[in-house]
């Protein structure tokens, strides 16, 4: 009924200030206004999140198609707060009417752990008598406690403590010197922190103790490299410049580039959210995606020894990909002409805060877009491509995730993720066997096997919201070699399987058929191929969830059980592991499995408004070259138009060089066109 | 015994001119010398190939390890010639001793089809009475025969004509205007050309005729685009410049870059061949690969209707990736500071010829190499990477293959292939059903389903030639959730299976275990992980060969039956579909299957000199956006060092920005180091 109430609410346009776009993240002013209203009505609470309560889709679609006359969706804030005593409240504030439209106590959940929550643990750990005692046992004297560090993680789920008490586990490390990397000196015990009482309530101590490593530091910061002989001097500069500026226009948060139009949103959990993505097809603005985001991820570690099973971070749902985003103010992360966007959040005390340059938007040369040479006369064309990259980078304790949303001129959308940063490490005694659950990447340093499984949420809008998902398998034709129908045995075709229900749509990757998935609009056929217009998901890094069926991770990360799930669209189904992820037991499994159960696994997802959830990623068995800091490992997937366009949509990109048969036969080999970098054609 | 004879031969260093490196392709002078010797002894022959007869590995390894005193391998030419009457001769000429050491008639084979062979067919087709008759039947009057074109292909294998007679099949097209793309006007019949008699000996005519399409042209050259409204004008220039030049040194054909040392060879079949690839690991020059090349490929089409089964081109073995290589003299294919290399070949008449700028060598910025920020104090490092790209582009009739050998600073070797150019097309009547074997990409234009399957030949030299291949599968640990050994069900590990014989090594990709393959030196363990040093093949675009077991393609393309084969090294095993590919029946299957059979499928490939053959590629179901010219579709694989280095080997690459905890606490946040583009650090 919250929904109903909001359906009614429409935005009163403020005559003086331009109203934010309904998809825009909350401004600091809006955050402050929401906080003030809640303070006023509900007194002192700690704020966990104040973020955009996204416009209801039905109302938003109406407004998008008719912004002049359709009611403008209200600006609203989605609030998570923790009252004294740890009571969690979920609220919605209508900012146009300055009214709290929802304020509900949500029992037995834990909202995500903020950076502020993380920051306070280390100081408490250092002063805790039992921690000091444990440090002593492995060889760290009390006077060295300032050299003890910890990466606080949400506890995930520990059946001994359940969900009621807000907890963190402290992964312990040591730094001989403040500039040393602590990951070379992992400590073998794990304190558990109560976020309400600010106390260490328990310490998990292994049966086999592992004294502090005596190995020399293994560092990556410049001072250490200088000591080791310094930096290589044989790299000559590459300058990338755009003297005339960029090829895109930014109107507030809406970007126009090479026929694409994209609204760039951002929130504390998912980070970048791309909305209302359209492609201008020869003057016809065609909707492609209503919303794209990285909605969740899980990083299960493969060491079965207690308490390592607790290491399976949901970095988005438990910490927030937005909250952990790097400020790119220092530059150096991108080259060329960069357009940055900031990100606004609330802090625990209710003040609005800003991450400067949270989002980087820039163009890159994309190499050859297309080329052909006629072998007869060397008539030819070669055209270079461009790409638009919308990126952010977030740091999850030891690890870095660089997220690149890449738009290509030919209608392809690419999601690339680069993994870098530092391996999570645990201590290993000299000569101790890792039992294959990890790799000794440096003396005394055990880097455990792990997976990075991401969940891409695709809300397709392929020429409208009425879409259908097909599984496409490359298969052999009928008939054995020698048979009449397949005499030479070479027949093969694309076998398409329509998903009519969420149950059918629970599907895994199949490399033997190089499986892809098509999001199609069956109401619109390509005039030439007579096939439905669609976008195809091409994704090859699709490992299965390795934790077994019935395991803790399997239960908590329901979205990761299959490469693809498809659900009927629902406004409130954004987070596939649930709204509040920390300390969920997985019984029942929140998010996708619960939604599918509730809507009915046999409900129709055919020719209707649907959402496709894609789990992809990689399995990482560490090796010494990943240490002490990991060279970036890239991973990518594509969303490609198929039977969507009547024709290659980039033929009008100016070629670098072209010459026609008649130009050659007449001795003229200059195409008379410009290179697409503006300089004149080479002949 | 040819081999024995050559083992003896060593190079007499010419005091005056510097001798070519033993891996260097033949110079024009060497080609001319070989031709002269053969002319003198064997009179008039047509030359099909005169290329480097590669040094025998044993001798070459000895020389590489001791160039001062070990005998220098002889320069020798590998010759293929066709004598009058079509007799094929395989010869070897020792260029140092000016002596023909082998000249053998090879019965019942057909050497590859050269560009000269292809060029002559169209003229003959246009004059052939029966072709003119067939054109008339589908609506092309005799006076328009100059508008008739053909793409001549090797016939592949047609049981009606066998191997004895040298044949080509002419895929027929029509151009309304000389500047129109003929692929929009495919003709429905297929003449067969006898290369000896220069006659059309047969025409395959379909039972259902397909009159010439009346559709308007669908073109991509600038004049046509201008007529349709011209080029987009909203692309601003991106300039990529290297004011201080490139970061690599080229010594003849040997490249030094970022600890890599690579010899760049080139031949008419494989195109780029990379030899003696080493990595300087802190002063220790370590061998990595003896030889890398794209050794073969096959492009099976999936339409079972006769005669389309003949469309399964082996573009390297049947035409030559080197022979078909584009001259990049016109530039525009790469940006930045480019180093080019030419390619020298022989023509039919025996004259040496040159393709200018056949190979492009350049550097590119590679984005973030590594980054980490400490959430405590925002101490951090971010370092940008570089890549070195050695590339060539070849045109196989309608199609373009852009081949990029990419070297990364962290020891990774990447092979990227971009597919572009034009779809092979066949005619379709209005309303005719494609039966799913193709897609109507434009009225009357049927683009058939096809695969592109490439065979990467890897001759590993991982700290020496004694290598072993392991299959690595990510698998779940033993014990169900709740069991003592795997209480939380999260156990997983890397299961390694040693290949001891070629039979065991015949393996396919398995996505459910994200299978990789390791080329390891089991004689050398990583000091920390205690695992063998190795390079891992990470390849995800690995479709199975879709033509069925026992099919024509299955028999002819034995290499494509599995993702991986491993063989014991043999000097003469380079071409996995055999030395002479055109018109092979596949009975027996040449190349890999024959070699494995001959050496014994159970011979040992453990801890010895081995070669890994990897088949990868993609399955292409065309769609209208691929037409009239295809936006480049990329495909990539990685060869990554694992347990090879003691540590991340790029820590000494100057960071773009860094600041240490102590710098921050002391208020200094400038790392005092240079950005790796030479400019000073941002603060």
Interface residues (C-beta under 8 A of the other chain):
Chain A: X115 X118 X119 X122 X149 X178 X179 X218 X220 X221 X222 X223 X225 X228 X229 X230 X231 X232 X234 X235 X236 X237 X238 X239 X240 X241 X242 X243 X244 X245 X246 X247 X258 X300 X301 X302 X303 X304 X306 X308 X309 X312 X324 X326 X330 X331 X332 X333 X335 X336 X363 X364 X365 X367 X368 X369 X370 X371 X372 X373 X375 X376 X379 X380 X381 X382 X384 X385 X386 X393 X395 X397 X398 X400 X402 X408 X410 X411 X412 X418 X420 X421 X422 X436 X437 X439 X440 X441 X442 X443 X445 X449 X451 X472 X474 X475 X476 X477 X479 X480 X481 X482 X485 X486 X487 X488 X489 X490 X491 X492 X493 X494 X508 X509 X510 X511 X512 X514 X526 X528 X529 X530 X531 X540 X541 X542 X543 X544 X546 X547 X548 X549 X550 X551 X552 X553 X554 X618 X619 X621 X623 X624 X625 X626 X627 X628 X629 X630 X631 X632 X641 X642 X643 X644 X645 X646 X647 X648 X649 X650 X651 X652 X653 X654 X655 X656 X657 X658 X660 X661 X662 X665 X671 X672 X673 X674 X675 X676 X677 X678 X679 X682 X683
Chain B: X115 X118 X119 X122 X149 X178 X179 X218 X220 X221 X222 X223 X225 X226 X228 X229 X230 X231 X232 X234 X235 X236 X237 X238 X239 X240 X241 X242 X243 X244 X245 X246 X247 X258 X300 X301 X302 X303 X304 X306 X308 X309 X312 X324 X326 X330 X331 X332 X333 X335 X336 X363 X364 X365 X367 X368 X369 X370 X371 X372 X373 X375 X376 X379 X380 X381 X382 X384 X385 X386 X393 X395 X397 X398 X400 X402 X408 X410 X411 X412 X418 X420 X421 X422 X436 X437 X439 X440 X441 X442 X443 X445 X449 X451 X472 X474 X475 X476 X477 X479 X480 X481 X482 X485 X486 X487 X488 X489 X490 X491 X492 X493 X494 X508 X509 X510 X511 X512 X514 X526 X528 X529 X530 X531 X540 X541 X542 X543 X544 X546 X547 X548 X549 X550 X551 X552 X553 X554 X618 X619 X621 X623 X624 X625 X626 X627 X628 X629 X630 X631 X632 X641 X642 X643 X644 X645 X646 X647 X648 X649 X650 X651 X652 X653 X654 X655 X656 X657 X658 X660 X661 X662 X665 X671 X672 X673 X674 X675 X676 X677 X678 X679 X682
